[in-house]
Amino acid sequence: MLDLGLVMPEVDGVRHRFVDIEGIRFHVAEAGEGEPLLMLHGWPQNWFMWRKLVPPLGRGYRLLMLDLRGFGWSDAPLSGYGIERLADDVLGVADALDIDRFGLMGHDWGGLIAYLVALREPCRVQRLMTLNIIHPWPPALALPANLPRSIYALRNAAGLSARQMRDDPAPFHQYIRGAMGMTEVIGETEMAIYLGPLERPERRHVTTLIYRTFFSRDVILMGLGRYRRRHLGVETLSLFGEDDRCMHAGLLRGYEGHARDMSVELVPDCGHFIVDEKPELVAARAQEFFRD
């Protein structure tokens, strides 16, 4: 197994910077020129998940690929992993980079956080594109119905994944590949880049805390209608791979009364990791959608 530790992977055309917000250092991978496009990853990935989109999108946009709190090459404090706090981080990074208005794109956790950023600061978000993630208004009955697909997430919340990362990472990699439907396009090198930082002793708490906070608080509040009175005024496109093993498409229902300018596209023959599986499709949709 490749052990990369915290060595930064190289991608042609990508430069790196760090910004400090309230004592926490955040890493931003940057590429291209043009209007800013802020890109947010999910678990267990980091900024590197966007590498296949750098060549096509970097020709027209300034890509800002943020490592969320605790992930990749950003700092990993011992608290602050609720979705609202993570949205604070994103807006703080945008402020630190002097970016007032930006396109916003997110996958998995990054997609849910992107929704919250757009709800909170609609005047700053030009357009929003989310990938294989639920929106803030999922049908209440759809959440418990999705539990069979969330076993890996419940293991994360219980701390079992962090324990397995410590004791024997190799079987954990195989379990995650099967449970989350990672395909052959995500090889051992990519897995090491994604999971390597999370498996370091000082970062194992991140996986536990982000999922434990979600299941013990955030998802309950969402199911109870936390965002019921919030309207999404930003034009939004949601792409969703139909073969997602982590969440079912029924979770996408219920947005119509909250987001009139939102459209959903189901992508056949594609699982949860849509950027790795269908990079050309994602790039084409993004170019069309974010074009002024």
N, C-alpha and C positions, 0 to 999 in steps of 0.2 A: 504493500500500500504506500502510495506517495505521501510523504510527510512534508508539507509546505510550511507548516507553522504559520507565521504571519508575514511571510515573504510576499510582496505584492506581485500578482501576475501581470504580465506585460500584454498589452493590446495595442496594435498600431494606431497611432493618432490620439491616444488617450493620455492626458496629463493629470496630475493629482495635486490636490490641495487639502488643507485642513483648516477648519474654522472652530473657534472656541465660543461656546454659548453656556453661560452660567457654570463655568468650570468643567464642562464636558467638551471633549474634542471630537468633532465630526469629520469624517473623511468624505470628500466629494471627488469622484472621477469625472473629468470634463473632456469633451471632444467636440469638434465641429465649430461652426460659426453661424450666426443668425439669431432668430428669436429664441429665447430660452425655453427649453423643454425639461422640466424636472421629472426624474424617473425614480420610482420607489419599488424596491424589491420585496419579496416575501420570505418566508421560512422554508427551507434552511439556507436560502441563497444570500447573495450580497450583490454589490454593483456589477460583478462579473457576469451576471445573468443577461445583461443587456449587450454583451460584446458583439453578437451577430447583427445587432441593429445599428452599430456605430457607423459602418460604411454607408448604408443607404440614407440614414437619417442625419448623419453628421454633415452631409452636403448642403442641408438647408436649415439646420437648427443647431443651436448651442446646447448640447446635451449635458445635463447635470445629473449624474448618477450617484445618488446619496446612499451611503451606508447608514441604515437606521441605528438608533441607539443599541449598543450591544452586539451589533453584527459587523462582519467584515473587519474593517480597519478603523471603525469608530470606537470610542471609549465604551466600556461596559460597566456603568454604575450598578449599585445593588438595589436600585428602586427606579420607578418611573416608567413602567412598561404597560400602563393602561393606554388604550387607543387615543384618548383625548390628549394625554401627555405626549404621545408620539406625534400627534398632529401639531402640538406646540413646537416640537423640535423642528419639524419641516418648515414651518413659518419662520422660526428663528434662523434657520440656515439661509432661507431666502433673503431675510433682512440683512444678514451678515454679508451676503454676496451682492447687496444693493440691487436686488431684483424685485421690482415692484409688481410686474405682471408676467405671467408665465403660463405655458401649456403644462398640463399635469397628466402623468401616466403612471399607473401602478398595477402590480400583480400581487395576488394573494393578500397578505397583510398590508402591503404597500397600496393595494387598491382600496381597501377599507379605510385606511388612513387618508388616502387621497379624497375619498368622499367627504370625510369630516373637514378637511381643509377647504374644499369647495363650498360646503355648507356654511362654514364660518366666515370665509373671505371670498365671496363670489366675485367681487370686483377685481380681485387679483388673478383669478384663474380664467385664462382665455377660453380653454376647452378642456374637458376631462375625458380620459380614456382609461377604462379599467379592464383587467384581464383575469378571468377565472376567480371571481370573488363575489360574495354576496353584497347587496346594497344595505343601507341602514334601516330599511323597512321590510325585513323578511316576514313572510306569513308566520304567525306564532306556532302553528302546528307543524310547519316545515322544519323548524329547528330541531325538535326531538326526533323527527323522522330521519334526520341526517346523521344521527348518532352512530349507526353502524359503519358509516364511512369515516367517522371521527375517532376511531380507536387509537390511531397513532397520536392524535392531538390530546386525548385523555391520558395516554401514557406520558406525554410530555408534561402535562399539567401535574401529574402525580409524582414527577421527578424520576420515573423509571428510565427515561431516555438519557437523562444526565448521568445516572448510575451506570448505564450500559456504555456510554461514551467513555467513562472513567475505566471501567473494567475490561471491556473488549470491544473496541470500535468496529472491527471488521463485521461481525454479525449485525451490529446496529446499522451499518451501511446497507447491508443486504435487506434487512427488514424495511428500512425506509424506502429503498428502491421498489420493493414489492407493494407496500402499503399505500404509497403515494403515486404509484404508476410511473415512476421514472423510466424512460425508454432507453434504448441503446444510444440515443443521441447525447445522453448525459453519461459519460464514461467515468472511469476511476479518477482521471486527472481532474475533471470538473467537480466530482464529488469531494475530492480532497480540498479543492479551493473553497467550496461551499461550507463543508463541515469542519475543515481544519481549524479555523478560528473559534468556532463554537465548542470544539472539543478541548480547548486549552483549559487548564484548571481554573484560571481566573475568569472564565467566560461560560462555564457550564450552567451557571445559574440563569443565564439569559433565556434559554429554551424553556426552563421550568416556569420562570416568572411571567413571561409574555402569555403563555397558555393558561397558567393558573389564574392570572388576573382576568383574562378573557372569560373563562368558564365560571369563575366565582362571582364576577360582577358585570362585565361589559355585555356578554351575550344575554344575561338575564334582563338587564335594563333595556337592551334592544328588543327582546321579546315582549316586554311590558310596554313598549311604545315610547322609548326615550326620545326618539327623533320624529314622532308622529306629527308634530306641529311644525316641523322644519321642511321647507321647500327648497329643492335644488334648482337654482336659477341658471346654472351653467349648462351649456350644451354638452351632452355626455354620450359616449359610445361604449357599450360593454360587450366585449368579446368573451365567449365562453366555450371551451372545448367540451363537446358532448360526452366524451368518455372519461371525464374527471372522476377519479376514485376518491377524492377528498370531500366533494360536495356535489349534490344533485341539482339539476337545472330548475327544479321546483322552488328553490330558494330565490330565484330571480323574479318570481311573481310579486305583485303588490307595489311596484314602484310608480305605477301610472298616476296615482293621485298626488304624488310628491315630486315628480320630475317630468314635466310635460315635454321637455326637450331632450329626453333620453331615449335611445334605441338600443336594442339587444340583438346581437348576432350570434347564433349557435354555430359552432364550427365542427363539422363531422370529422370522424377519424382523427380526433385530437383529444389528449388528456389534459391534466392539470397544468403541466409545464408548457404552455402554449408558445412561449417565446423560443424555447429550445426546440420544440417540435415543428412549429410553423413560422419560422422567422420571416420568410418572404411575405407570407400573408399578413402578419402583424405589421411589418414595415410598410406594405402597400396601403393597408387601412389607415395607419398613422399618417402617412404622407398626404393622403386624400383628406383625412379628417382635420388635421391641424393646419392645412393650407389656408391662407387668408383669402 
